[in-house]
Amino acid sequence: MPVRRFAFAALVLLAGMGVGLASGTADAQARKEKDPTHASGLPIPRFVTMRVGEVNLRSGPNGSYPIDWVFTRKEMPVEIIQEFDTWRRIRDWEGSEGWVHQSALSGKRGALVVGGVRALRKAPQADAPVVARAETGVIGSLKKCQGDWCEVDIKGYRGWLQRADFWGTYPGEKVE
């Protein structure tokens, strides 16, 4: 009879350890979900746009940090390079960085023309007819990409730009 008690005690102990392991896994998952350095759970880095026309870029992830820059272009694409709680560290196309509150950003994708006047084409081909021309700094909305070409809408003109002609995507990134 003592053998049976020992076997029963061993089963209870193993079952208890299993519960402990399962709850430990759940605790680890909960900690991961509450990680303030990856609060959104979305990929980092990633591109987004400015939701409002005036955004304070701060030196740290809190409203009490000093303002280093003020961005004044609504829908300008920026790159999120770090997260902390509800704050996002962003970088603009010129390399300026700072922290903004997540409410100042939109998940919409944008394109900022770089490198001179660029031809917006009717199709994703270098010899396609030109729909419009856009100067450096012009902002449009990014619709989709096929290979090295992306469809954008710039002030009502919809057409295709090569990825090298604008800032707002990663090489080879799939955008739909």
N, C-alpha and C positions, 0 to 999 in steps of 0.2 A: 504493500500500500504506500509506503513512503516514496517509492519510485514514481508512482502516478502523481503524487503531489508535486514532486520536483519537476516532472514533465509539464504539469499544468502551470506551475509557477514560471517555467521557462517560456511557455507559450504566451502567458500574460506579459512577461517582460519584453519579449520580442514584439508583441502587438503594441505595447506601449511605446517602444522605440520607433515603430513604424509611424505611429500617430505623431510622435515628436518630430520625425523627419518630415512628415507631410506638412505639419504646421510651421516648421522651420523654412520650408520651401515657400509656403504662403507668405511668411514674414518677409523673406528676401524679395519676393515679388512686390509686396506692398511697399517696401523701402525703395525698390527700383522705380515704382510708379510715382513715388513722392520725391524723387531725386530733383532738387531745385536746379541742378546744372543741366538738366535735360527735361524740363518741365512739360513741354508740348508733346514729347515722344516722336516728333517729326525729325527727318534727317537734318543733320548739320554738316556742312553748310547747305543753305538753300536760298533761292531768290524769292523775294516778295516785293510789294510796292508800298509806297507811302499812302496811307489812308486819308490824311489831311494835308492842308497846304502849309502848315507851319509846325515843325517838330523840333523840339529841343534835344540835342545830342548831349548826353551827360558823360562825365568821366567815370562814373560807376553805376551799378544797378540799383539806384534808389533816387527818389525825388530830391533828396537832400544833397546829392553830389553837384558840383558846379557844372554849369552849362558851358561846353566847349564850342559847339557849333549850333546853328539853327538852319535846318533844311526848310526851304520854302517852295518846293515843287511837288504838288500832289501827283500821285501815280508814278513818281520816279522809282525805277527799280533799285533795290538795295539787296545786299547779301547778308543773311543772318549767319554770323560766324560763331556765336556763343549764346547760351541762355542762362538765366538765373531767375527762378521763380517766374514772375510776370514781366521780366525785363529781357530785352534782346540786344545783344551787341551786334551792330550792323556796320557794313562797309559800303561806301559809295563807289562809283566807277573811277574816281580819282584816288581812291585809297584812304579817304578820311574815315575814321572809325569812332564810334561812341555808343552809348547805351540809350535805348528808348523804351518806353512802355509798350507792351504788345498791342494795346488799343490804338496806337498810332500807325499800325501796319495792317495791310490787307494781304490775303493769300493770293490775290490776282497776280498774274505775271505781266511784266512790262519789258519794254525794249528801249534803250537809249542809244541813238545813232552816234557812232564814233568814227574818227578818221577822215572827216571831210564830207562833201556832198555825196550821198548814196542814192542809187536808183532803186526805187520800189518797183518790182517787176510783176507782170500779170501772172506768170507761172514760175515755178522753181527751176528756172534755166537762165543761163547768162545771156542768151540771145532772145529772151522773151521781151515783148513790148514793155516800155516803161509806163507805169501808171502815174508816178509822181517822183519828185526828188526831195530828199530830206537832208538838212544840214546837221552838222555835229551838234549834239545837245537836244535834238528833237526827241520827244517821248511818244511812244505808241504802246498799244496793248499787244501782247504776244498771244497768238491763237494756237499755233501748232508748229511742229518742226518735222521735216523729212530730210534725213541726212544732214548735209551742210546748209540747207535752206530752211527758213522759218517764215511762216505767214504772220503778218502783223497788220494792225489797223492803226494808221496815223491820221488823226483828225478827219476821219471818214474815208480816207483812201486805204483800201485793202489790197495788199500785195505781198510779195516775197522779197526777203533780204537774206543775204548770206550771213551765217553766224559771225563771221569776221567783221561785218559791217555795223554791228551793234553790241551793246553790253547787256547781259541779262540771262544768258544760258551758259551751261557748261558744255565743253566739247563732247559731242556724241550723246548728250542728254536727250531722252525721249520726252517730248512735250505734246500733249493731246488736248 
